[in-house]
Structures are given as C-alpha cells and as structure tokens.
Amino acid sequence: MINDVKKTAEQKMAKSVEALKHDLQKIRTGRAHTGLLDHIHVDYYGSQMPLSQVAGITLADARTIAVQPWEKKMIQVVERAIRDSDLGVNPATSGDVIRIPMPAMTEERRRELTKVVHREAEAARIAVRNIRRDANEHLKKLLKDKQCSEDDERHALVDLQKLTDRFIADIDQVMQAKEADLMAI
C-alpha cells in the first residue's frame, strides 16, 4: 500500500516536471523552432485544426520558420492565424510558403520572459508540493485505518520528502537552463 502511494506520487511529480518542460518550450528564445507554432489552431472548413495538421512546418534557417500549407487556398487563413497569435511575429508569404522571421530579442523582452519562466517554475513547484500533501494525507489515512504501522508511515513520509526535494531540484535545473538560454545573445 505504502509503495503504491510513493510510486503514484513519483509518477505525478515526474509529469509535473515534463509539463514544465513542455510549457517552457513555448517561450521563445532568439532562435526559431517549430514548437513555437504548436498551440496555433486554424479554421479548416469550419472546424479548428492544429496548424501542424494543415501545413508542413520546417526551419528555413536559425531565425526563420517556413510553413507550407497543403492546400493553396489555406495560405491566407494560416497566415492570418499566425499573425493573430500571441507570438508577436509578422509572417510573410512568398508563393506557397509562409516565412516567419523571428525578431531579435531586446534586453527588456528577455527580462520579461525570465519572469514568465520563474512563474511557470513556481507553478510546477506548487504542483509537486500539492502531490506531496495528497500523498501524506493518504499515508495518514492508512495509519488511521491501521493498514500500516507508525514506523512505516514515518519512513514513507521521509521518503516522500526526499522525492519532493529531488523533483523541486529538477524544476530548478530546468528553470536555470531556460533562463540561461533566454539571456544568451
């Protein structure tokens, strides 16, 4: 029973760290990468479709993303969806390819994005702590229902704290790596 609680808590904490990594990928550095467009949806014949399902997305160079819609009549719709997104980019169409140049980042913008990274990391830390709290409550319930001894519960609480510390250290490491990536020119 106790091992199940610890294993479940560990899996949930690992998912929190992965979610943080996924969220931080959306925060752009000076370089272009195709993951920036993952959250953009396009009106495709009346239904909202992810951009990746209506167009091919590639990197033209280190600062330019190329988007090639699979249907010619979708070019204007895709371009408008990219322009209206929260990325702050200005796509340009040349033929049947939409080029999205990534503007160079200013020092002020880098500092703003660093604050966003810190907020995301703190949200992940809170999620990990909440998972620990839920697991602790579950262990206390096991003890109350006499399904484990006090010593077992105490050892499990110590193990959960070590697990929490490990995952919070992982979150800090991910945050520092993204921060260093943002501040690099």
Secondary structure, DSSP 8 states (H G I E B T S, - for coil): -HHHHHHHHHHHHHHHHHHHHHHHHTS--SS--GGGGTT-EEEETTEEEEGGGTEEEEEEETTEEEEEESSGGGHHHHHHHHHHSTT----EEETTEEEEE-----HHHHHHHHHHHHHHHHHHHHHHHHHHHHHHHHHHHHHHTTSS-HHHHHHHHHHHHHHHHHHHHHHHHHHHHHHHHHH--
